[in-house]
Amino acid sequence: MPEPRELLRFAVVGSAAYGVTLLGDYSLKLTVCREKPVTALAIATIVSTAVAYLLSRAVGVPVNATSSHHPGW
């Protein structure tokens, strides 16, 4: 079971990525991509995936060289 701090980090990164998706999607639909809502959602999803990756790297738990074995994997 993950530690509560790891779960909190996961929730923060996930919430931020969700917010980027919503804001990006609606802003693109209302401005640039009025005729192409699927394209707006695709662009917003790609951007939010990159944001989630960068945030998870920034707030992630450092990996020790000795902890390469994951129990249960």
MIVO-555743 format. One line per 3 residues: number of its first residue (from 1); their letters; for each residue x, y, z of N, C-alpha, C. Coordinates in nm, 4 decimals, m for minus. Example, Ala and Ser with C-alpha at 12.3 -4.5 7.8 and 13.67 -1.06 7.14 Angstrom:
2
1 = AS = 1.3190 m0.5690 0.7800 1.2300 m0.4500 0.7800 1.3200 m0.3300 0.7800; 1.2850 m0.2250 0.7080 1.3670 m0.1060 0.7140 1.2900 0.0030 0.7870
***
This chain:
73
1 = MPE = 0.0843 m0.1182 0.0000 0.0000 0.0000 0.0000 0.0889 0.1247 0.0000; 0.0597 0.2190 m0.0886 0.1395 0.3416 m0.0939 0.1211 0.4251 0.0323; 0.2211 0.5055 0.0605 0.2153 0.5944 0.1750 0.1158 0.7079 0.1471
4 = PRE = 0.0584 0.7652 0.2529 m0.0373 0.8755 0.2327 0.0224 0.9943 0.1583; 0.1509 1.0214 0.1801 0.2142 1.1336 0.1105 0.2213 1.1066 m0.0402; 0.2487 0.9823 m0.0788 0.2522 0.9471 m0.2215 0.1134 0.9586 m0.2824
7 = LLR = 0.0117 0.9168 m0.2078 m0.1256 0.9293 m0.2576 m0.1649 1.0754 m0.2752; m0.1206 1.1600 m0.1834 m0.1493 1.3027 m0.1951 m0.0807 1.3614 m0.3179; 0.0442 1.3247 m0.3408 0.1153 1.3727 m0.4604 0.0448 1.3273 m0.5876
10 = FAV = 0.0018 1.2009 m0.5885 m0.0706 1.1474 m0.7038 m0.1993 1.2255 m0.7273; m0.2716 1.2557 m0.6193 m0.3970 1.3298 m0.6313 m0.3735 1.4719 m0.6808; m0.2676 1.5353 m0.6334 m0.2385 1.6725 m0.6754 m0.2016 1.6762 m0.8235
13 = VGS = m0.1165 1.5846 m0.8648 m0.0759 1.5817 m1.0059 m0.1958 1.5476 m1.0947; m0.2753 1.4514 m1.0540 m0.3930 1.4144 m1.1324 m0.4937 1.5271 m1.1420; m0.5158 1.5971 m1.0323 m0.6091 1.7092 m1.0324 m0.5590 1.8232 m1.1208
16 = AAY = m0.4299 1.8499 m1.1145 m0.3727 1.9549 m1.1986 m0.3858 1.9190 m1.3471; m0.3585 1.7941 m1.3796 m0.3698 1.7515 m1.5196 m0.5149 1.7568 m1.5668; m0.6071 1.7201 m1.4791 m0.7490 1.7279 m1.5134 m0.7905 1.8732 m1.5376
19 = GVT = m0.7425 1.9618 m1.4524 m0.7726 2.1032 m1.4703 m0.7161 2.1593 m1.5994; m0.5946 2.1173 m1.6338 m0.5344 2.1620 m1.7600 m0.6163 2.1105 m1.8777; m0.6645 1.9873 m1.8679 m0.7470 1.9317 m1.9752 m0.8758 2.0115 m1.9919
22 = LLG = m0.9446 2.0369 m1.8809 m1.0704 2.1114 m1.8896 m1.0503 2.2534 m1.9406; m0.9567 2.3249 m1.8797 m0.9335 2.4632 m1.9219 m0.8838 2.4723 m2.0655; m0.7929 2.3820 m2.1011 m0.7418 2.3828 m2.2379 m0.8489 2.3488 m2.3393
25 = DYS = m0.9312 2.2493 m2.3074 m1.0363 2.2068 m2.3991 m1.1369 2.3192 m2.4212; m1.1873 2.3758 m2.3133 m1.2875 2.4811 m2.3284 m1.2307 2.6071 m2.3915; m1.1082 2.6424 m2.3567 m1.0514 2.7630 m2.4174 m1.0266 2.7428 m2.5672
28 = LKL = m0.9837 2.6239 m2.6061 m0.9645 2.5984 m2.7494 m1.0982 2.5920 m2.8231; m1.1981 2.5307 m2.7610 m1.3303 2.5226 m2.8254 m1.3942 2.6597 m2.8425; m1.3686 2.7490 m2.7484 m1.4319 2.8806 m2.7557 m1.3541 2.9807 m2.8402
31 = TVC = m1.2293 2.9494 m2.8762 m1.1494 3.0459 m2.9520 m1.1066 2.9891 m3.0869; m1.0080 2.9043 m3.0874 m0.9412 2.8647 m3.2110 m1.0136 2.7517 m3.2836; m1.0587 2.6530 m3.2108 m1.1149 2.5314 m3.2723 m1.2667 2.5249 m3.2575
34 = REK = m1.3356 2.6288 m3.2989 m1.4822 2.6294 m3.2868 m1.5468 2.5171 m3.3684; m1.4941 2.4892 m3.4828 m1.5534 2.3896 m3.5722 m1.5023 2.2481 m3.5471; m1.3983 2.2329 m3.4648 m1.3358 2.1014 m3.4447 m1.3192 2.0732 m3.2957
37 = PVT = m1.4261 2.0311 m3.2276 m1.4157 2.0068 m3.0840 m1.3296 1.8852 m3.0489; m1.3246 1.7866 m3.1363 m1.2424 1.6681 m3.1089 m1.0943 1.7041 m3.1163; m1.0589 1.7889 m3.2099 m0.9207 1.8355 m3.2196 m0.8820 1.9158 m3.0954
40 = ALA = m0.9733 1.9985 m3.0467 m0.9461 2.0758 m2.9258 m0.9228 1.9838 m2.8070; m1.0037 1.8796 m2.7934 m0.9856 1.7853 m2.6832 m0.8556 1.7078 m2.6975; m0.8202 1.6703 m2.8198 m0.6947 1.5974 m2.8414 m0.5744 1.6832 m2.8040
43 = IAT = m0.5749 1.8089 m2.8441 m0.4641 1.8990 m2.8109 m0.4562 1.9189 m2.6602; m0.5707 1.9415 m2.5962 m0.5728 1.9619 m2.4517 m0.5249 1.8372 m2.3778; m0.5600 1.7199 m2.4273 m0.5176 1.5952 m2.3634 m0.3675 1.5746 m2.3770
46 = IVS = m0.3127 1.6053 m2.4920 m0.1677 1.5912 m2.5119 m0.0925 1.6875 m2.4207; m0.1391 1.8113 m2.4111 m0.0734 1.9094 m2.3252 m0.0840 1.8673 m2.1786; m0.2002 1.8200 m2.1371 m0.2166 1.7806 m1.9975 m0.1355 1.6561 m1.9639
49 = TAV = m0.1162 1.5679 m2.0598 m0.0299 1.4523 m2.0367 0.1136 1.4962 m2.0127; 0.1598 1.5920 m2.0917 0.2954 1.6441 m2.0716 0.3078 1.7155 m1.9373; 0.2058 1.7904 m1.8989 0.2070 1.8587 m1.7699 0.2097 1.7563 m1.6561
52 = AYL = 0.1296 1.6521 m1.6670 0.1265 1.5490 m1.5632 0.2612 1.4789 m1.5522; 0.3235 1.4525 m1.6645 0.4548 1.3883 m1.6627 0.5580 1.4779 m1.5944; 0.5599 1.6039 m1.6323 0.6576 1.6961 m1.5743 0.6322 1.7185 m1.4251
55 = LSR = 0.5063 1.7300 m1.3865 0.4752 1.7466 m1.2456 0.5105 1.6231 m1.1639; 0.4833 1.5069 m1.2189 0.5151 1.3848 m1.1443 0.6658 1.3674 m1.1310; 0.7402 1.4137 m1.2286 0.8863 1.4107 m1.2171 0.9354 1.5129 m1.1158
58 = AVG = 0.8678 1.6269 m1.1085 0.9111 1.7331 m1.0180 0.8799 1.7018 m0.8720; 0.7657 1.6418 m0.8457 0.7262 1.6138 m0.7077 0.7380 1.4666 m0.6726; 0.7962 1.3892 m0.7618 0.8051 1.2464 m0.7413 0.9008 1.2062 m0.6306
61 = VPV = 0.8870 1.0830 m0.5898 0.9735 1.0267 m0.4862 1.1049 0.9867 m0.5504; 1.2181 1.0272 m0.4941 1.3461 0.9857 m0.5521 1.3643 0.8345 m0.5420; 1.4176 0.7781 m0.6465 1.4363 0.6336 m0.6526 1.5795 0.6013 m0.6128
64 = NAT = 1.5959 0.5156 m0.5147 1.7290 0.4721 m0.4733 1.7805 0.3662 m0.5696; 1.9100 0.3560 m0.5800 1.9694 0.2553 m0.6682 1.9433 0.1153 m0.6164; 1.9197 0.0993 m0.4873 1.8978 m0.0337 m0.4300 1.7526 m0.0767 m0.4359
67 = SSH = 1.6596 0.0134 m0.4716 1.5181 m0.0233 m0.4715 1.4663 m0.0520 m0.6113; 1.5439 m0.1249 m0.6897 1.4998 m0.1548 m0.8264 1.3995 m0.2682 m0.8299; 1.3871 m0.3440 m0.7230 1.2908 m0.4533 m0.7196 1.1599 m0.4046 m0.6577
70 = HPG = 1.0518 m0.4225 m0.7292 0.9214 m0.3833 m0.6802 0.8467 m0.5080 m0.6385; 0.8137 m0.5242 m0.5110 0.7404 m0.6424 m0.4695 0.6020 m0.6452 m0.5312; 0.5649 m0.7585 m0.5806 0.4348 m0.7730 m0.6430 0.4327 m0.7452 m0.7921
73 = W = 0.5436 m0.7043 m0.8485 0.5474 m0.6776 m0.9926 0.6066 m0.7944 m1.0634
***
